[in-house]
């Protein structure tokens, strides 16, 4: 049997699909990679929020999986929505790459970026976190694949663009990174750095042997934070979970889109799900409920 892998057609998505293909081939499977065009790939004119936010890079791939046109879907975990289709399952997560956001530009730290510097990103979350730290910076919308956004930095004369460090590394473009933003002060997108493998619910065994338990547990914890906050809201929300010593550390962050108000909390413990619940509850109790209500209004 040839396992058909459904994926977006970008260079990064194909590189991530190849990681899954290598694992499947090692298990003795023949593999065919099937590129699928998604709404997020086709429409580069509108912002993510205008197109529907999370899910714009996965819907067509999930439809192909449900229709039987592919056997396994390969996603960047941060593209997944919080609402799992009842007939589909997150069967495996590949080992997590660097989850941090990266500044691509000549500066070696955020402090080195000139006052009033111009930075490109289409991410509401990155915009809010950046302006919370440096309200003097000017954020300009930049969309497209990794290569396109790097090119636009030069064409527009931007001081930098914000991208996921993991994507740059997977494409051999780590030399473009000026510095990486620490998770302690710039909490990543849920699932950033994780490649998620999705199957039909009855066929989870197809990818089970490729699962990295720590990456999967981290993703579940991060998604739990957002779900408890009322996932799908228009407010910038971020979460990160990672092993720390013998246990886990879970961080959560939310803020206004302009970075004018932010709330952060972290918790540690043996159970990442329990830590995630504590983080979300503390965010809500610490003003997050009011902030979310105001942003949704």
N, C-alpha and C positions, 0 to 999 in steps of 0.2 A: 504494500500500500504506500502511495506517495502522500505525505502530509502536506496539505496546501496551507501556507501561512498568509493570512490577510494582513496588509499593512498599508500605511500611507506611502506615497511614492517619493517623498523627499529623500535627499541623500542621507540625512540623519536617520530617518525612519527605516530606510533599507539597511543601514549599518546595524541598527538595533535588531531588525529581523534576522540578519545574518548571525547575530549572537545566539538567537533561539535556534536557528537552523543548525549551527555547529553542535549544539547540545543534542538535538534530535538525531543528527547523523551519528553522533557517538553512541546513541542507543540503538543504532541499526536501521533507522528510518531513511527512506528517500524523501527529499524535501523539494517543494516548488514554492517560490515566493511570488505572491499575487499582489501587485500594487493596486490600491483602490483610491480613487479620488474622493475627498471629503469636502463638505461645505467650507470648512476653515481653510482648505487649500485653494479652493476655486475663487473665493471672494476675499481679495486682499484690500478692498477699498474701505470696508467697514470695520469698526473695532470689535473686539471679542464680545463685549457686552451687547452690542447691537445685534450680533448674529445669534446670541443665545447663550453666551458664556461657555461653561464646561459642556462638553459633548459635541462641539462642532467639529472635532477631529476624530470622532469615534463612531458616530451614528451609522454611517454607510458601511463601515467595517463590521459592526454588530449585525446589520441587516444581512450582509453576505454570509455571516456565520449562521444566522437563523435560517437562511434560505438554503444552506448546504453548499454554497459556492466555495467556501473555504472551510477548513477543519479546525483552525486555530487562529486566533487574532493576536497580533503583537501591538501593544500600546505603550506609549509613555504613560506611566501611571498617573501623572499629574493631569492628563487630558480626560480621565474617566470622570463621570458624574458620580454623585453619591447614591444614585438610585440604580441598583442592579436589576437587570431584566430577569424575571423569574425563571426563564429557560436557559440562562447563561450563568457561567461561574468563573470566578477568578481562580484559575487552577494552579497558577504558579507565579512566583516573582523571581527574576534573575538576581544575582548578587548586586547590591546597591553600589552605584558609582558615587562620586562626590556630589552631595546634594546642594552645595552652596551656589549662590548666585555669583557671577563673575563680572567685573568691570573690564570691558575691552576698550583700551585707550592707553595713552602714554603715562598716566598717573600711576604711582605705586601704592597709593593709599587714598582713602576718601578725603583726608585732610589736605592732600596735595592738589586736589581738583580746584581750579580757580573759582573765586567767588563769581556767582552768576553763570557758571559753566552750563553748557547745553548737553543733555543726555537723552538718548533715544530708548524708548521701550513702549510696548503696547499693553503691558501688564498693569492692571489696576493695583494689584498687590505690590509690585515693585515700585510703582510710582509713589504710593502712600508711604511705604517704608523708607524710601529714599528721601522724600520731602520731610518726613519726621526727623531724620538725622541732619539733613541739609536743606532747610526751607528756601535758601537762596538760589538753589539750582533751578534750571528751566528744563522741564520735561517735554520732549517732542515725540509724537506717536511714530513708531517705526515698526512695520510688520514685514513678514516674509520669512523665508527659511534662514538658517544661520548665515550662509554665505551672503545672502541679500542684505541682511541687517549689518553685517560687517562692511559690506561695500557702501551702504548708505551712510555709515559713519564718516567715511572718507569724503564721499560726494557732497555731503551737507556741511562738512567741517565741524562735526560734533566733537565734543570733548570725550565722549564715551558712549557706549551702548551696554545695556545690561542683558546678559544671557546666562543660561545654565552652564555651569562649569562642566558638567557631565557630557553635555552635547558637544562642546568644543573638544573635549578629550577624545570622545568616540570618533570624531572626524579628523583627529590629528592636528587640531588648531589651537592647542593649549598655549602656543607662543603668542596668540592674540591677547591673552589675559594679562592685564596690568596688575590686578589684585583680586582676591576672593573675599567676599563679605562673610564674616563669621556668623554661624547660626545663632550664637548667643545674642547678637544685636540686630541681625537681619534674618528673620526666620524664613526658611524656604517655603515654596509652594508644597502643598500636600503631595507626597509621592515623588517629588523631584529626585531624579537619579535612579528610579526604579523602572525596570522594563517589566510590564505585566503581561501575562499570557492568559488569554480568555478562551474558554471552550464552551460547547453546549453542556448543559448541566449533567447529562448522562454520560459524558465522555471526559470527565476531569482527569482520569487516569492517563490520558494521552501525554500530559505535560507534568504530571505529579513528580516525576523523578528529577525534574529541573528546578524544583522549588528550593529557594534559599529561605530557611525558616526565619532568620533575623530580619531580612528584607520584608518578608510577608507580615511578620508581627509588627514591624515599624509602620508599614502602610496601613494596617488595620487600626492601629492606635491613632495615627494622624487623621484618618477618615472619621474615626469616632469623635475626635474633638470637633471637627466641622459639623458633623451630624447633630451633635448635642447643642451646638450653637444655632442650629436651624439652617443647615447647608442649603446652598442655592441662593442665599441672600446676595444683595448687590454690594455689600460692604467688603472691603479687603480683609481676608482671613488667611492665616498661615499657621502651620503646625509642623513640628519636627520631633521624631522619636528616634532614639539611638541607645544602644547598650552603653552603660557607664559602670565600670567595675563589674560586680556580680549582678547588677540590676539594670534598670532602665531610667532614662531621663526623657521626659516629654515636655516640650515647649509649645505654647500657644500664643498667638498674637492677633489682634484685630484693631482696626482703626478707621478713621474717616478717609475718604478718597484723597483729600488734600493733605493728609498727614498731620492735620492740626490737632487731633486727639488720638491717642493710641493707648492700648491696654495690653499688658503682657503678663504671663504667669508661667511658671514651670513647676514640675513635681517629679519626684523620684520614687522608685519602688521596685519590687520584684515583678509586679504584674503591670505590663504596659497599658492594658485596658483600664485598669483601676486608676493609674496615673493620668490617663487621658480624660477620664470622667472628672477627676479632681481639677485638672487644668481648666476644662470647659466650665465647670461650676464656679470656679474662682473668677474666671473672666466675666461671666454673667453677673455674679454678685458684686464685682468690683467696678461696675458701671457699664459693662458690655451690653446688658439687656437694653438699657436706655440708648446707648450708642447705636445699636442695631435698629431699634425702633425709629430713631431719628433719621438714619440713612435710608431706611425703607419707605419712610413717609413721602 
